[in-house]
Amino acid sequence: MDLKTVMEELESLGTERTKKRYLSNGAHEPLFGVATGAMKPIARKIKKNQQLAEELYATGNYDAMYFAGIIADPQVMTEEDFNRWMESAYFYMISDYVVAVTLSETDIAQEVADKWIASGEELKMSAGWSCYCWLLGSRPDDEFNSDKLSSMLDQVMKTIHEAPERTKSSMNNFIYTVAISYVPLHEKAVEVAKRIGPVEMKKDKKKSTILHASEKIQKDLDRGSLGFKRKYVRC
């Protein structure tokens, strides 16, 4: 399938209801409003196609950019490629659910995520913390340095309340993911969540969201989810 054909198929799957929801979350035109689940049949036909993924991402159409992440081949992407994608990631559903997810399937994931976290730029920081969440939630515990993750928990505890708004959400999710998916630091993550307490995430023209890592952790512990790992990261 070529770019024109994929764009036509995506457009045919768009709905006004989904489009309005995406727009309310920060997307902007152009977009069709395609539910992510509706993309799966097209993805099964294409599988991985990095050239097509690059063409789709370059359109600036939100649905095309999201679909690009589904069919991208992370193993052929370089740090420069991911940085280029990040530059075009204009809101969190692209930075955290397209770029960070794709990065998490590479061997350079932690190296690149570390740089984004240290960047001081809201969406890069958010993507960096989110990438660690995707990694911790899918890879074996022994692939990570416990001391490094412990230091990252300390960093979150000291800085989350003053962090950029979207970054707060990803940092909060990092605490939760360590507590549930990285057993060696479960107890520390639980303690950090308690010490941080509720985190207010302010939103433009919307009511603030209050993030409660402790409550979310406890709910999943009650379900017996300690040690949970995903089989797949991308759709």
BAFI-3210 file (N, C-alpha, C; in Angstrom, 3 decimals, decimal comma, padded with zeros to 6 digits):
// residues 235
n [1|2|3|4|5|6|7|8|9|10|11|12|13|14|15|16|17|18|19|20|21|22|23|24|25|26|27|28|29|30|31|32|33|34|35|36|37|38|39|40|41|42|43|44|45|46|47|48|49|50|51|52|53|54|55|56|57|58|59|60|61|62|63|64|65|66|67|68|69|70|71|72|73|74|75|76|77|78|79|80|81|82|83|84|85|86|87|88|89|90|91|92|93|94|95|96|97|98|99|100|101|102|103|104|105|106|107|108|109|110|111|112|113|114|115|116|117|118|119|120|121|122|123|124|125|126|127|128|129|130|131|132|133|134|135|136|137|138|139|140|141|142|143|144|145|146|147|148|149|150|151|152|153|154|155|156|157|158|159|160|161|162|163|164|165|166|167|168|169|170|171|172|173|174|175|176|177|178|179|180|181|182|183|184|185|186|187|188|189|190|191|192|193|194|195|196|197|198|199|200|201|202|203|204|205|206|207|208|209|210|211|212|213|214|215|216|217|218|219|220|221|222|223|224|225|226|227|228|229|230|231|232|233|234|235]
n.u [000,838|000,447|001,192|-001,005|-003,139|-003,310|-003,916|-006,421|-007,859|-007,673|-009,057|-011,618|-012,315|-012,647|-014,496|-016,840|-017,348|-015,121|-013,151|-013,770|-013,231|-010,468|-009,598|-010,361|-008,525|-006,159|-005,252|-004,878|-006,134|-004,596|-006,815|-008,561|-010,033|-009,858|-010,498|-008,203|-008,328|-009,612|-007,644|-006,166|-006,770|-005,699|-003,046|-002,320|-002,215|-000,077|002,062|005,379|006,785|009,022|009,639|007,124|005,987|007,488|006,653|003,946|004,068|005,183|003,118|001,751|-000,810|-002,838|-003,955|-002,582|000,020|-000,133|-000,699|001,643|003,425|002,561|003,230|005,896|009,408|011,206|013,802|015,393|015,493|017,223|018,842|018,738|016,549|014,464|014,614|013,916|011,271|010,237|010,386|008,264|006,164|003,469|001,662|000,725|-000,368|000,963|003,706|003,932|002,497|003,108|005,805|007,381|006,522|007,335|010,089|010,628|010,956|013,518|017,158|018,396|016,783|016,778|018,998|018,311|015,895|016,806|018,166|016,063|014,541|016,241|016,143|014,538|012,374|008,915|007,265|009,241|010,393|008,156|007,805|010,185|009,979|007,663|008,571|010,210|008,215|006,860|008,973|009,586|007,215|007,195|009,604|011,992|012,873|015,615|016,891|017,328|018,984|018,981|019,857|019,957|017,232|016,220|017,375|016,050|013,462|013,858|014,379|011,900|010,336|011,386|010,901|008,399|006,092|006,693|007,138|006,654|003,259|002,266|004,382|004,224|002,181|003,352|005,539|004,203|002,999|005,266|006,112|003,985|004,293|006,829|006,244|004,383|005,342|008,111|009,544|011,844|012,022|009,596|008,609|009,904|008,875|006,178|006,363|007,385|005,254|003,360|004,587|004,700|002,005|-001,216|-001,160|-001,464|-002,537|-002,666|-004,904|-005,432|-008,225|-009,770|-010,937|-008,654|-006,724|-006,416|-003,841|-003,366|-001,132|-000,732|-003,292|-003,947|-001,940|-002,558|-005,069|-004,406|-002,725|-004,540|-005,874|-004,097|-001,936|000,809|004,036|003,278|003,614|003,592|002,787|003,001|003,965|003,402|000,430]
n.v [-001,199|002,271|005,743|007,409|005,584|004,565|006,917|007,471|005,254|005,628|008,051|007,211|005,810|007,583|009,369|011,868|012,085|010,840|012,477|014,952|014,279|013,818|016,383|017,801|016,873|017,953|017,598|018,872|020,192|018,928|016,117|012,960|011,536|008,781|005,806|004,010|001,209|000,666|000,900|-001,387|-003,553|-002,490|-002,202|-004,866|-005,693|-004,256|-004,557|-004,088|-001,096|001,075|003,226|004,006|004,653|006,920|008,692|008,944|010,039|012,502|013,919|015,388|014,979|013,943|011,304|009,881|010,181|008,779|006,214|005,803|005,224|002,689|001,043|001,456|000,565|000,043|-000,897|000,012|002,657|005,604|007,533|010,160|010,027|009,583|011,928|013,732|012,966|013,627|016,408|017,057|016,246|017,457|017,333|015,480|012,938|012,161|012,445|010,739|008,390|007,616|008,338|007,772|005,168|003,769|004,177|002,658|000,078|-000,287|-000,700|001,561|002,913|003,692|005,394|007,504|008,343|009,248|011,581|013,118|013,440|015,059|017,387|019,600|020,404|020,310|018,272|016,566|015,733|014,489|012,409|011,019|010,056|008,556|006,654|005,078|003,966|002,332|000,598|-000,589|-001,835|-003,945|-005,299|-007,686|-007,559|-007,758|-006,372|-003,828|-001,182|-001,121|000,809|003,107|003,454|003,837|006,273|007,821|007,714|009,214|011,655|012,240|012,485|014,811|016,771|016,665|018,206|020,729|020,398|020,666|020,671|018,411|016,710|016,063|014,153|011,941|011,446|010,772|008,443|006,951|006,410|004,784|002,661|001,594|000,693|-001,340|-002,914|-003,264|-005,165|-005,208|-002,580|-002,076|-001,524|000,902|002,597|002,635|003,964|006,432|007,347|007,758|009,793|011,865|012,390|013,757|015,049|017,973|018,537|021,003|022,216|023,779|025,836|023,887|021,909|021,238|018,201|015,784|013,834|010,635|008,634|006,721|005,684|004,499|002,567|000,934|-000,054|-001,708|-003,504|-004,755|-006,174|-008,101|-007,551|-007,168|-007,221|-007,261|-007,574|-006,423|-008,179|-007,095|-003,906|-001,952|-001,560]
n.w [000,000|-000,752|000,165|-000,575|-000,773|001,861|003,282|002,221|003,138|005,915|006,141|005,460|007,693|009,711|012,264|013,292|016,005|017,271|016,267|017,460|020,096|020,045|019,306|021,562|023,344|022,566|019,964|016,594|013,462|010,448|010,728|010,900|012,756|013,657|015,328|017,347|017,380|014,994|013,164|013,081|011,175|008,765|009,491|009,810|007,180|006,166|007,970|008,972|007,764|007,164|005,432|004,447|006,890|007,579|005,581|006,192|008,783|008,229|007,115|008,995|009,741|012,359|012,693|010,737|011,674|014,073|013,097|011,733|013,778|014,446|012,278|011,986|011,867|014,479|014,828|012,761|013,093|014,062|016,693|015,804|014,097|015,927|017,415|015,453|014,957|017,450|017,374|015,793|017,277|018,548|020,658|023,647|022,980|020,772|021,442|023,722|023,130|020,588|019,704|022,060|022,612|020,301|020,456|022,740|021,898|021,101|021,275|022,106|023,758|026,590|026,685|024,920|026,079|028,566|027,843|026,895|029,212|030,654|029,229|029,793|028,352|028,000|026,547|025,594|028,000|029,102|027,241|027,660|030,355|029,968|028,148|029,771|031,329|029,456|028,907|031,450|031,916|030,193|029,824|031,199|034,697|035,195|033,200|033,903|035,739|039,082|040,928|039,377|038,670|041,223|041,867|040,002|040,983|043,286|042,098|040,918|043,234|044,344|042,415|041,071|041,724|040,799|038,155|034,526|033,298|031,676|031,958|034,626|034,700|033,354|035,030|037,370|036,476|036,109|038,739|039,559|037,684|038,322|040,892|040,391|038,215|038,454|040,488|042,312|043,322|044,402|047,071|047,675|045,691|046,395|048,837|047,988|046,445|048,463|049,933|048,110|047,579|046,514|043,191|041,406|038,161|035,970|033,441|030,290|030,055|031,211|033,976|036,615|036,834|039,333|040,333|041,679|042,665|044,704|045,252|042,797|042,603|044,818|044,094|041,923|043,193|044,842|042,943|042,384|040,712|040,943|039,585|036,975|033,452|030,107|027,065|024,577|023,312|021,315|019,220]
ca.u [000,000|001,215|000,705|-002,333|-004,121|-003,457|-004,617|-007,831|-008,469|-007,810|-010,137|-012,907|-012,576|-012,815|-015,834|-016,864|-017,292|-013,732|-012,399|-014,015|-012,534|-009,042|-009,410|-010,487|-007,334|-004,978|-004,954|-005,417|-006,225|-005,543|-007,048|-009,809|-010,765|-009,908|-010,251|-006,980|-008,675|-010,020|-006,440|-005,493|-006,824|-004,758|-001,709|-002,044|-001,876|001,213|003,079|006,350|007,216|009,579|009,528|005,736|005,785|008,072|005,785|002,720|004,380|005,495|001,899|001,227|-002,171|-002,697|-004,237|-001,475|001,192|-000,344|-000,558|003,070|004,047|002,153|003,906|007,328|010,365|012,095|015,178|016,170|015,463|018,369|018,529|018,380|015,178|013,537|014,616|013,147|009,863|009,853|010,228|006,926|005,155|002,979|000,938|001,159|-000,792|002,018|004,991|003,925|001,859|003,668|007,272|007,934|006,210|008,217|011,450|010,764|011,270|014,887|018,246|018,876|015,647|017,125|019,950|017,576|014,927|017,549|018,440|014,795|014,174|017,127|016,067|013,814|011,244|007,775|006,872|010,388|010,465|007,026|008,099|011,263|009,415|006,718|009,333|010,584|007,016|006,671|010,061|009,423|005,994|007,257|010,881|012,352|013,483|017,075|017,430|017,432|019,878|018,141|020,344|019,542|015,794|016,026|017,720|014,982|012,348|014,225|014,211|010,464|009,853|011,852|010,584|007,138|005,103|007,094|007,402|005,640|002,014|002,178|005,448|003,726|001,416|004,274|006,309|003,283|002,846|006,531|006,050|003,027|004,835|007,883|005,598|003,655|006,040|009,526|009,434|012,930|011,819|008,167|008,376|010,337|007,924|004,980|006,677|007,502|003,891|002,718|005,225|004,338|000,598|-001,928|-000,447|-002,408|-002,127|-003,537|-005,201|-005,982|-009,677|-010,426|-010,696|-007,412|-006,795|-005,629|-003,236|-003,186|-000,366|-000,943|-004,591|-003,865|-001,090|-003,289|-006,132|-003,829|-002,246|-005,733|-006,241|-003,038|-001,178|002,232|004,886|002,650|004,389|002,853|003,383|003,279|003,891|002,610|-000,790]
ca.v [000,000|003,504|006,812|007,852|004,550|004,518|008,122|007,312|004,281|006,269|009,038|006,497|005,255|008,670|009,753|013,193|011,920|010,585|013,674|015,949|013,836|014,080|017,829|018,262|016,431|018,681|017,431|019,928|019,832|017,974|014,792|012,336|011,009|007,320|005,050|003,217|-000,172|000,569|000,900|-002,688|-004,330|-001,937|-002,519|-006,289|-005,818|-003,627|-004,996|-003,006|-000,426|002,317|004,302|004,460|005,292|008,257|009,507|009,208|010,936|013,819|014,614|016,247|014,530|013,182|009,870|009,324|010,139|007,673|004,971|005,657|004,543|001,280|000,268|001,780|-000,486|000,706|-001,383|000,731|004,078|006,091|008,592|011,338|009,815|009,790|013,362|014,396|012,686|014,401|017,813|017,215|015,750|018,717|017,137|014,278|011,673|011,798|012,290|009,635|007,174|007,260|008,398|007,039|003,745|003,227|004,178|001,627|-001,210|-000,237|-000,876|002,882|003,554|004,380|006,467|008,634|008,804|010,012|012,916|013,856|013,796|016,146|018,480|020,759|020,668|019,575|017,053|015,650|015,149|013,571|011,223|010,267|009,298|007,572|005,558|004,180|003,216|001,265|-000,365|-001,326|-002,635|-005,004|-006,012|-008,338|-006,678|-007,798|-005,510|-002,463|-000,900|-000,751|002,069|004,190|003,657|004,384|007,685|008,457|007,882|010,360|012,849|012,500|012,938|016,180|017,752|016,475|019,258|021,926|020,003|021,077|019,949|017,097|015,892|015,560|012,925|010,854|011,140|010,069|007,099|006,259|005,883|003,667|001,534|000,973|-000,011|-002,533|-003,747|-003,491|-005,705|-004,841|-001,264|-001,937|-000,866|002,294|003,337|002,809|005,007|007,702|007,756|008,275|011,046|012,891|012,725|014,158|015,959|018,714|018,785|022,048|022,102|024,990|025,927|022,717|021,697|020,516|016,780|015,433|012,515|009,911|007,414|005,731|005,027|003,643|001,426|000,056|-000,737|-002,796|-004,514|-005,498|-007,074|-009,092|-007,189|-006,965|-007,949|-007,280|-007,218|-006,527|-009,005|-006,221|-002,484|-001,332|-002,277]
ca.w [000,000|-000,789|001,031|-000,997|-000,428|003,315|003,703|001,836|004,052|007,214|006,059|005,429|009,025|010,669|012,704|013,910|017,457|017,648|015,916|018,506|021,311|019,853|019,332|022,951|024,075|022,123|018,537|015,741|012,052|009,874|011,304|010,464|013,895|013,529|016,557|017,174|017,066|013,593|012,330|013,126|009,923|007,788|009,989|009,539|005,763|005,895|008,933|009,166|006,539|007,685|004,451|004,475|008,192|007,496|004,728|006,951|009,901|007,680|006,676|010,050|010,075|013,601|012,503|009,958|012,553|015,010|012,345|011,420|014,906|014,457|011,228|011,951|012,231|015,438|014,760|011,754|013,434|014,815|017,646|015,015|013,625|017,042|017,726|014,387|015,241|018,636|017,000|015,190|018,231|019,099|021,911|024,365|022,381|019,818|022,140|024,674|022,625|019,286|019,705|023,207|022,453|019,261|021,023|023,771|021,284|020,582|022,229|022,527|024,434|027,829|026,374|024,343|027,080|029,580|027,291|026,838|030,584|031,085|028,263|030,288|027,453|028,554|025,853|025,574|029,338|029,223|026,430|028,308|031,481|029,419|027,557|030,864|031,727|028,476|029,089|032,710|031,851|029,182|029,817|032,466|035,692|035,189|032,147|034,418|036,848|040,213|041,513|038,487|038,827|042,558|041,753|039,245|041,920|044,128|041,268|040,814|044,540|044,594|041,369|040,363|041,950|040,060|036,775|033,547|033,566|031,057|032,534|035,909|034,461|033,026|036,236|038,254|035,927|036,350|040,113|039,525|036,917|039,133|042,008|039,935|037,229|038,774|041,850|043,238|043,944|044,725|048,359|047,612|044,863|047,212|049,821|047,256|046,089|049,671|050,329|047,126|047,765|045,294|042,301|040,574|036,787|035,443|032,019|029,699|029,878|031,786|035,388|036,908|037,156|040,511|040,152|042,944|042,395|045,772|045,073|041,612|042,962|045,734|043,342|041,139|044,132|045,271|041,835|042,236|039,511|041,198|038,653|035,651|032,265|028,848|026,017|023,450|023,617|020,250|018,824]
c.u [000,878|000,553|-000,720|-003,408|-004,372|-004,232|-006,103|-008,536|-008,669|-008,962|-011,502|-013,300|-012,839|-014,268|-015,755|-016,735|-015,853|-012,873|-012,550|-013,278|-011,042|-008,749|-009,472|-009,278|-006,052|-004,585|-005,449|-005,457|-004,829|-005,634|-008,393|-010,674|-010,965|-009,618|-009,057|-007,274|-009,042|-008,824|-005,824|-005,589|-005,868|-003,326|-001,343|-001,664|-000,456|002,344|004,072|006,765|007,720|009,442|008,122|005,432|006,321|007,188|004,499|002,973|004,586|004,263|001,408|-000,206|-002,086|-002,903|-003,114|-000,219|001,066|-000,130|000,890|003,792|003,728|002,942|005,403|008,175|011,398|013,555|016,019|016,196|016,650|017,917|018,097|016,950|014,173|013,487|013,810|011,652|009,391|009,613|008,855|005,801|004,594|002,075|001,164|000,746|000,168|003,324|005,026|003,423|002,269|005,193|007,861|007,694|007,141|009,653|011,656|011,089|012,688|015,915|018,764|017,831|016,047|018,050|019,228|016,594|015,610|017,808|017,166|014,365|014,986|016,987|015,434|012,625|010,082|007,473|008,018|010,522|009,356|007,285|009,191|010,763|008,452|007,444|009,764|009,386|006,750|007,742|009,840|008,213|006,049|008,546|011,188|013,073|015,002|017,712|017,689|018,415|019,044|018,557|019,902|018,052|015,464|016,307|016,642|013,742|012,613|014,017|012,738|009,931|010,206|011,266|009,178|006,160|005,436|007,344|006,350|004,425|001,963|003,240|005,025|003,008|002,330|005,131|005,454|003,097|004,119|006,545|005,158|003,641|005,955|007,251|004,951|004,524|007,514|009,630|010,580|012,739|010,346|007,946|008,787|009,349|006,622|005,193|006,770|006,118|003,174|003,283|004,864|002,898|-000,065|-001,111|-001,468|-001,811|-003,119|-003,697|-005,798|-007,494|-010,429|-010,115|-009,408|-007,695|-005,904|-005,148|-002,948|-002,443|-000,643|-002,241|-004,564|-003,029|-001,868|-004,389|-005,570|-003,223|-003,401|-006,189|-005,192|-002,137|000,315|003,073|004,353|003,612|003,499|003,561|003,787|003,177|003,038|001,394|-000,446]
c.v [001,256|004,571|007,214|006,853|004,499|005,737|008,034|006,341|004,874|007,269|008,369|005,962|006,335|008,932|011,118|013,100|011,727|011,808|014,748|015,576|014,116|015,574|018,365|017,885|017,109|018,504|018,657|019,435|019,807|016,677|014,286|011,880|009,503|006,667|004,136|001,762|-000,372|000,528|-000,494|-003,494|-003,811|-002,303|-003,973|-006,505|-005,330|-004,223|-003,854|-002,424|000,955|003,476|004,882|005,169|006,717|009,193|009,883|010,222|012,362|014,586|015,618|015,930|013,622|011,687|009,191|009,195|008,975|006,336|004,720|004,913|003,058|000,455|000,565|000,557|000,144|000,318|-000,668|002,230|004,449|007,128|009,863|011,222|010,097|011,256|014,141|014,188|013,510|015,861|018,079|016,751|016,938|018,572|015,720|012,972|011,232|011,538|011,023|008,311|006,797|007,197|007,567|005,540|003,093|003,138|003,021|000,249|-001,250|-000,479|000,462|003,611|004,329|005,562|007,710|009,212|009,647|011,442|013,750|014,300|014,995|017,410|019,754|021,141|019,742|018,262|016,064|014,959|014,121|012,281|010,368|009,423|008,224|006,385|004,566|003,359|002,061|000,191|-001,235|-002,244|-003,777|-005,828|-006,627|-007,379|-006,634|-006,993|-004,089|-002,374|-000,362|000,574|003,269|004,483|004,242|005,886|008,452|008,663|009,079|011,668|013,232|013,079|014,400|017,206|017,685|017,631|020,550|021,623|020,582|020,158|018,553|016,158|015,317|014,226|011,742|010,458|010,361|008,618|006,279|005,649|004,644|002,445|000,830|000,137|-001,324|-003,473|-004,000|-003,885|-005,286|-003,499|-001,008|-001,130|000,605|003,134|003,606|003,935|006,380|008,231|008,363|009,638|012,185|013,352|013,109|015,173|016,648|018,966|019,776|021,893|023,405|024,861|024,708|022,650|020,898|019,040|016,524|013,992|011,872|008,598|006,337|004,960|004,065|002,398|000,431|-000,715|-001,917|-003,885|-005,380|-006,488|-008,162|-008,826|-006,971|-007,844|-008,002|-006,834|-007,398|-007,496|-008,151|-004,769|-001,780|-002,184|-003,477]
c.w [000,000|000,083|000,692|-000,571|001,073|003,810|003,365|002,768|005,437|007,207|006,105|006,804|010,074|011,019|013,376|015,424|017,934|017,361|016,996|019,789|021,204|019,924|020,753|023,794|023,597|020,671|017,775|014,299|011,436|010,676|010,842|011,636|013,808|014,869|016,333|016,810|015,614|012,651|012,191|011,833|008,858|008,190|009,698|008,076|005,496|006,712|009,155|007,813|006,935|006,705|004,444|005,791|008,174|006,671|005,466|008,066|009,398|007,219|007,709|010,419|011,303|013,403|011,728|010,810|013,542|014,292|011,959|012,536|014,944|013,450|011,132|012,322|013,168|015,291|013,712|012,040|014,313|015,839|016,915|014,496|014,735|017,450|016,693|014,595|016,442|018,286|016,404|016,116|019,005|020,320|022,416|023,724|021,279|020,552|022,988|024,094|021,207|019,390|020,844|023,097|021,435|019,767|021,994|023,202|020,704|021,686|022,761|023,374|025,686|027,573|025,857|025,362|028,158|029,108|027,239|028,234|031,062|030,245|028,810|029,427|027,802|027,849|025,715|026,928|029,534|028,460|027,067|029,463|030,983|028,817|028,630|031,343|030,770|028,633|030,315|032,673|030,869|029,220|031,177|033,402|035,585|034,052|032,642|035,581|038,006|040,845|040,676|038,662|040,197|042,563|040,995|040,109|042,839|043,372|041,143|042,121|044,788|043,620|040,787|040,538|041,204|038,581|035,827|033,640|032,964|031,613|033,878|035,726|034,188|034,221|037,236|037,796|036,106|037,749|040,152|038,833|037,666|040,242|041,576|039,096|037,505|040,243|042,779|043,945|044,290|046,003|048,325|046,804|045,623|048,222|049,156|046,897|047,291|050,053|049,373|047,323|046,449|044,497|041,399|039,195|036,179|033,932|031,512|029,517|030,406|033,270|035,583|037,174|038,372|040,355|041,503|042,669|043,430|045,580|043,891|041,893|043,812|045,015|042,553|042,030|044,614|044,204|041,626|041,048|039,732|040,270|037,237|034,556|031,030|027,901|024,837|023,918|022,585|019,912|017,947]
res [m|d|l|k|t|v|m|e|e|l|e|s|l|g|t|e|r|t|k|k|r|y|l|s|n|g|a|h|e|p|l|f|g|v|a|t|g|a|m|k|p|i|a|r|k|i|k|k|n|q|q|l|a|e|e|l|y|a|t|g|n|y|d|a|m|y|f|a|g|i|i|a|d|p|q|v|m|t|e|e|d|f|n|r|w|m|e|s|a|y|f|y|m|i|s|d|y|v|v|a|v|t|l|s|e|t|d|i|a|q|e|v|a|d|k|w|i|a|s|g|e|e|l|k|m|s|a|g|w|s|c|y|c|w|l|l|g|s|r|p|d|d|e|f|n|s|d|k|l|s|s|m|l|d|q|v|m|k|t|i|h|e|a|p|e|r|t|k|s|s|m|n|n|f|i|y|t|v|a|i|s|y|v|p|l|h|e|k|a|v|e|v|a|k|r|i|g|p|v|e|m|k|k|d|k|k|k|s|t|i|l|h|a|s|e|k|i|q|k|d|l|d|r|g|s|l|g|f|k|r|k|y|v|r|c]
***
